[in-house]
Amino acid sequence: MAGDYVILIENERIYPMIQNELIKLLDKDQLEFVHFVNNLDFYFSSGSYHPPAITNYFNNIVQPYIDNKILFRSWAHVEWTSMEEPLHLIEDFEKIVDEAVHTHLFPLICAYEGHKMPDYLISILMETHPYVLYKGDIIISEQYQPLKDIK
């Protein structure tokens, strides 16, 4: 953890398993650095997958860290009830997230279930993520398209 806070956006069914592992690895003080956010609340806070609502939810979570110059990193388990969500919304959101990562300079790991994703979505993710964990190896995405106008 290197002294950073960790915003863990995860499924509430999986989180207890993660917490059990963290308890084995971290002491009580270190565990205080882990902030759990229910991923279904995060991604569906407006009742559906709506990028502006998700962005607002995320900004509300991270703003205190930014305001107080507290280092943080984030893990986000991204899941949908089906792959019938409008995929253009996912692309829009991924671009927003990529911009936030560059603007606020924080590490972010997004976890997806690759075997459930259509090729179009995989292509979007490869274009919006500079690094990808693929079959156990971290690779540089050759399709990544960095933001051009970061201010």
LINMOHU-V647813 format. One record per pair of residues at least 12 apart in sequence whose ideal C-beta (glycine too) atoms are under 10 Angstrom apart, sorted by the first residue. I is the first residue (numbers start at 1). J is the second residue. Records with the same first field share a line. If there is no record, write none. Layout:
BEGIN
I: J + J
END
This chain:
BEGIN
1: 22 + 25 + 26 + 30 + 31 + 33 + 34 + 71 + 73
2: 33 + 71 + 73 + 107
3: 30 + 33 + 70 + 71
4: 33 + 65 + 70 + 71 + 72 + 73 + 74 + 106 + 107
5: 32 + 33 + 34 + 35 + 62 + 64 + 65 + 70 + 71 + 72 + 73 + 74 + 106
6: 22 + 30 + 33 + 34 + 35 + 36 + 72 + 73 + 74 + 75 + 107
7: 34 + 35 + 36 + 37 + 42 + 58 + 61 + 62 + 65 + 72 + 73 + 74 + 75 + 76 + 106 + 108
8: 22 + 34 + 35 + 36 + 37 + 39 + 73 + 74 + 75 + 76 + 77
9: 35 + 36 + 37 + 38 + 39 + 40 + 41 + 42 + 43 + 57 + 58 + 61 + 74 + 75 + 76 + 77 + 78 + 108 + 110 + 111
10: 36 + 37 + 38 + 39 + 40 + 42 + 75 + 76 + 77 + 79 + 111
11: 38 + 39 + 40 + 77 + 79
12: 36 + 37 + 38 + 39 + 40 + 41
13: 40
14: 39 + 77 + 79
15: 34 + 36 + 37 + 38 + 39 + 77
18: 34 + 36 + 75 + 77
19: 31 + 34 + 36
22: 34
33: 70 + 71 + 72 + 73
34: 75
35: 61 + 65 + 72 + 74
37: 57 + 58 + 61 + 74 + 75 + 76
39: 75 + 76 + 77 + 78 + 79 + 111
40: 79 + 80 + 81
41: 57
42: 54 + 57 + 58 + 61 + 76 + 77 + 78
43: 57 + 76 + 77 + 78 + 79 + 80 + 85 + 93
44: 57 + 80 + 81
45: 57 + 58 + 60
48: 85 + 86 + 89
49: 80 + 81 + 85 + 86 + 89 + 90 + 93
50: 89 + 93
51: 88 + 89 + 90 + 91 + 92 + 93 + 94 + 95 + 96 + 97
52: 89 + 92 + 93 + 96
54: 89 + 93 + 96 + 97
55: 92 + 93 + 96 + 97 + 99 + 100
58: 74 + 76 + 93 + 96 + 97 + 100
59: 100 + 104
61: 74
62: 74 + 100 + 104 + 106
63: 104
65: 104 + 106
66: 103 + 104 + 106
71: 105 + 106 + 107
72: 104 + 106 + 107 + 108
73: 106 + 107 + 108 + 109
74: 97 + 100 + 101 + 106 + 107 + 108 + 109 + 110
75: 107 + 108 + 109 + 110 + 111
76: 97 + 108 + 109 + 110 + 111 + 112
77: 109 + 110 + 111 + 112 + 113
78: 90 + 93 + 94 + 97 + 110 + 111 + 112 + 113 + 117 + 125
79: 111 + 112 + 113 + 116
80: 112 + 113 + 116 + 117 + 121
82: 116
83: 113 + 116 + 117 + 118 + 120 + 121
85: 121
87: 117 + 118 + 120 + 121 + 123 + 124
88: 120 + 124
90: 112 + 117 + 120 + 121 + 124 + 125 + 128
91: 120 + 121 + 123 + 124 + 125 + 127 + 128
92: 124
93: 124 + 128
94: 110 + 121 + 124 + 125 + 127 + 128 + 129
95: 124 + 127 + 128 + 145 + 147
96: 128
97: 110 + 128 + 129
98: 127 + 128 + 129 + 130 + 144 + 145 + 146 + 147 + 150
99: 128 + 147 + 149 + 150 + 151
101: 128 + 129 + 130 + 147
102: 130 + 146 + 147 + 150 + 151
103: 147 + 150 + 151
108: 129
109: 129 + 131 + 133
110: 125 + 128 + 129 + 132 + 133
111: 133
112: 125 + 129 + 132
114: 132 + 133 + 134 + 135
122: 143
123: 143
124: 143
125: 141 + 143 + 144
126: 139 + 141 + 142 + 143 + 144 + 145
127: 141 + 143 + 144 + 145 + 146
128: 141 + 143 + 144 + 145 + 146 + 147
129: 141 + 143 + 144
130: 143 + 144 + 145 + 146
131: 144
132: 144
END
